[in-house]
Amino acid sequence: MSLRHATLHQLKIFNTLTRHMSVAQTARAMHLTPPAVSIQVKQLAEAVGEPLLEQVGKQLYLTETGKVVAEACRDIFDRLELLSQDLAAMQGLQKGGLQLAALTTAQYFIPRLLGGFSREYPGLDVSLFVGNREAILDRLACNEDDLYILGQPPENTRIAAEPFADNLLVAIAHPDHKLVGRRRIAPKRLGEEPFIAREQGSGTRLACENFFLEHQVSLNIRLELGSHEAVKQAVAAGLGISIVSKSAVQAELTSGEIALLDVAGLPLQRQWYVVRPEKKIQTAAARAFQDFLVASSIDY
């Protein structure tokens, strides 16, 4: 069978399957039945003339041919999306889509930014995925979104990253904590207190570890939590102190649920970045949103 008999629908199903590597998950994502997914992928393999998948135990793997077809699928659908956005640009960005992925910490300001952007471009459909650093980096590696919002771009990766706002990391505690109100607390003093840490691999955790390593401080980690929300709740409950992004605790500082600690060397001066794969061709909507971010004066 000639490859020209492969359909766009089959390529779309296979493209989705390469992200999930599960027939059941692919079926749910595409609102199909698992047998329908299997049939379409089998027909695509017949059109290609080589197996695209192999199963070892219960795990699916791409064959070498499958990897080549998967890369071609990504190119095809990237180009179709670009065509859609270019056509939308010709209509003054009155139509089109924008897919974003952002760290959980960014959820405290991204909705306000999207509100302003959507008022400026009401015809664009915007999709936002929010997750931890590991999830965002996985999506970046798979080129699943137009733009990514990160506090610390990955190293040794071919990406384009542009800073658009300050991201200050501050020390927080319960308002009744004995260190609240003290001036210029030495970093080593924090090592004597129970510490509420983010999970291993998070950008905040990495920045904290570098800060305390620089000051030769060993932390007394009481809890490791997977989100800023959980960290804030633990601090507000008096379980320990922590270092978090200031953008995540503005409301609690205003209400008095938590308090800032004046620690020498803090706040840590970091940046928020808008990131994309280096060779990714930006759509008109992505370019517009990146420009909007850089020009924004919102308080982070």
C-alpha positions in Angstrom: 0.0 0.0 0.0 1.3 3.4 -0.9 2.0 6.0 1.8 -0.3 8.4 -0.1 -3.2 6.3 1.2 -2.4 7.4 4.8 -5.0 9.8 6.1 -4.5 12.9 8.2 -6.8 11.3 10.8 -4.5 8.3 11.1 -1.5 10.6 11.5 -3.3 12.6 14.2 -4.2 9.4 16.1 -0.6 8.2 15.8 0.7 11.6 16.9 -1.4 11.5 20.0 -0.4 7.9 20.7 3.3 8.9 20.6 2.6 11.3 23.5 0.7 8.9 25.7 2.2 5.5 24.5 -1.1 4.0 25.6 -4.0 3.0 23.4 -6.5 3.5 26.2 -5.2 7.0 27.0 -5.1 7.9 23.3 -8.7 6.7 22.9 -9.8 8.9 25.8 -7.9 11.9 24.5 -9.5 11.6 21.0 -12.9 10.4 22.1 -12.6 7.1 20.3 -12.7 3.5 21.4 -9.4 1.6 21.9 -10.2 -0.8 19.0 -10.7 2.2 16.7 -7.3 3.6 17.7 -5.7 0.2 17.1 -7.3 -0.2 13.7 -6.2 3.2 12.5 -2.6 2.8 13.7 -2.5 -0.7 12.0 -3.7 0.8 8.7 -1.1 3.6 9.0 1.6 1.0 9.5 0.4 -0.9 6.4 0.5 2.3 4.4 4.1 2.9 5.6 5.1 -0.7 5.0 6.8 -1.2 8.4 5.7 -1.8 12.0 5.4 1.5 13.9 5.1 0.0 17.4 6.3 -3.0 19.4 5.0 -4.3 22.7 7.3 -5.6 25.4 5.2 -6.9 28.3 2.5 -4.3 28.7 4.6 -1.4 27.5 4.4 0.0 24.0 7.6 1.3 22.3 8.2 3.0 19.0 10.2 1.1 16.4 12.9 3.0 14.5 10.4 3.5 11.7 7.8 4.6 14.2 10.2 7.3 15.5 10.7 8.6 12.0 7.0 8.8 11.4 6.4 10.3 14.8 8.8 13.2 14.0 7.2 13.7 10.7 3.8 13.9 12.4 5.0 16.6 14.7 6.3 18.5 11.8 3.1 18.1 9.9 0.8 19.3 12.7 3.2 22.1 13.7 3.0 23.3 10.1 -0.8 23.0 10.0 -1.1 25.0 13.3 1.3 27.6 11.9 -0.9 27.9 8.8 -3.9 28.3 10.9 -2.3 31.1 12.9 -0.9 32.8 9.8 -4.4 32.8 8.3 -5.7 34.2 11.6 -2.9 36.9 11.6 -4.2 38.0 8.1 -7.5 38.6 9.9 -5.9 40.7 12.6 -5.7 37.8 15.1 -9.5 37.6 15.2 -9.3 33.8 15.1 -6.9 31.1 16.1 -5.6 29.3 19.2 -2.8 29.6 21.7 -1.6 26.7 23.9 0.4 27.6 27.1 2.0 25.6 29.9 3.0 27.2 33.2 4.4 26.3 36.5 2.0 26.0 39.4 3.6 29.1 41.0 2.6 31.1 37.9 -1.1 30.4 38.5 -1.1 33.4 40.9 -0.6 35.9 38.0 -1.1 34.2 34.7 -4.9 34.3 34.8 -4.7 38.1 35.2 -2.4 38.3 32.2 -4.6 36.1 30.2 -7.6 38.2 31.0 -5.8 41.3 29.6 -4.6 39.4 26.6 -8.0 38.0 25.9 -9.6 41.4 26.0 -7.1 42.6 23.4 -7.6 39.5 21.2 -11.1 38.2 22.0 -11.2 35.9 19.0 -8.3 33.7 20.1 -8.9 30.5 22.0 -6.4 30.1 24.8 -5.6 26.8 26.5 -3.5 26.7 29.7 -1.9 23.7 31.3 -0.6 24.2 34.9 1.8 21.7 36.4 5.0 21.2 38.4 8.5 21.7 36.8 8.8 18.0 35.8 5.5 18.1 34.0 6.3 21.3 32.2 9.7 20.1 31.1 8.2 16.9 29.8 5.7 18.9 27.7 8.6 21.2 26.5 10.6 18.1 25.4 7.6 16.8 23.5 6.8 20.2 22.0 3.2 20.0 23.1 2.6 23.8 23.6 3.3 27.1 22.0 5.0 28.7 25.0 6.1 27.7 28.5 6.3 29.9 31.6 9.2 28.8 33.9 11.1 30.3 36.8 14.3 28.6 35.7 14.9 27.5 32.1 16.4 24.0 31.7 20.2 23.9 31.1 21.9 22.2 28.2 18.7 22.3 26.1 18.1 23.9 22.8 15.5 26.5 23.8 14.8 30.2 23.4 14.1 31.9 26.8 13.2 35.5 27.4 12.8 37.0 30.9 9.7 39.1 31.3 9.4 39.7 35.1 11.2 39.5 38.4 10.5 36.4 40.5 11.5 37.1 44.1 12.0 34.2 46.5 11.3 35.2 50.1 11.4 33.5 53.6 8.0 33.1 55.3 6.8 32.0 58.8 3.7 31.9 61.0 3.0 35.5 62.3 3.8 34.3 65.8 7.1 32.8 65.0 10.0 33.9 67.2 12.0 35.1 64.2 9.3 37.5 62.9 10.3 41.1 63.4 14.1 40.3 63.7 16.4 42.2 61.4 19.0 40.7 59.1 18.6 37.1 60.3 21.7 35.0 59.4 21.0 32.2 56.9 22.5 29.7 59.3 19.8 30.5 61.9 17.2 29.1 59.5 19.0 25.8 59.7 17.9 25.5 63.3 14.2 25.7 62.4 11.9 23.0 60.9 11.9 23.7 57.2 9.0 23.2 54.7 10.6 22.3 51.4 9.2 21.9 47.8 9.7 18.5 46.2 13.0 17.5 44.7 13.5 18.9 41.2 11.3 22.0 41.6 12.8 25.3 40.6 12.2 26.8 44.0 13.8 23.8 45.7 16.9 24.1 43.4 17.2 27.8 44.2 16.9 27.2 48.0 19.5 24.4 47.9 22.0 26.7 46.1 21.3 29.5 48.6 21.9 27.3 51.6 24.9 25.5 50.1 26.5 28.9 49.4 26.0 29.8 53.1 27.1 26.3 54.3 23.7 25.7 56.0 22.2 22.2 56.5 18.5 22.4 56.6 16.2 20.6 59.0 13.6 19.5 56.5 10.4 18.6 58.2 8.1 18.2 55.2 8.5 18.0 51.4 5.4 19.2 49.6 4.5 19.3 45.9 3.0 22.8 45.6 3.2 26.3 46.9 -0.4 26.0 48.2 0.6 23.0 50.4 3.7 24.9 51.6 1.7 27.9 52.5 -0.8 25.9 54.4 1.9 24.1 56.4 3.6 27.4 57.3 0.3 29.0 58.2 -0.3 26.0 60.5 3.0 26.7 62.3 4.7 23.6 61.1 7.9 25.4 60.0 9.4 28.1 57.9 9.9 28.1 54.1 11.2 30.0 51.1 8.7 30.6 48.3 8.0 32.8 45.4 6.6 36.2 46.6 4.0 36.1 43.9 2.5 33.0 45.5 2.0 34.6 49.0 0.8 38.1 48.3 -2.8 37.4 49.5 -1.6 35.7 52.7 0.8 38.5 53.5 -2.0 41.0 53.1 -4.4 39.0 55.3 -1.7 38.4 58.0 -2.0 34.6 57.7 1.8 34.4 57.2 4.7 36.9 57.7 7.9 37.7 55.9 11.3 37.0 57.5 14.1 39.5 57.1 16.9 37.2 56.2 20.4 38.3 55.0 20.8 37.5 51.3 17.0 37.4 50.7 15.0 37.9 48.6 16.7 35.8 45.9 16.5 37.7 42.7 15.2 35.4 40.0 13.3 35.9 36.8 10.1 34.6 35.1 10.9 33.3 31.6 8.8 32.7 28.6 10.3 29.6 26.8 9.9 27.7 23.6 12.0 25.2 21.6 14.8 27.0 19.8 13.8 25.9 16.4 10.0 26.1 16.9 8.4 28.4 14.4 6.3 30.8 16.4 2.7 31.3 15.5 1.2 34.9 15.3 -0.7 34.2 18.5 2.4 33.0 20.3 4.4 36.1 19.1 1.6 38.4 20.3 1.4 36.8 23.7 5.2 36.9 24.2 5.2 40.5 23.3 2.3 41.1 25.7 4.2 39.4 28.5 7.3 41.4 28.0 5.4 44.7 27.8 3.1 43.9 30.8 3.4 46.0 33.9 1.4 43.6 36.1 2.7 43.2 39.7 4.2 39.7 40.0 
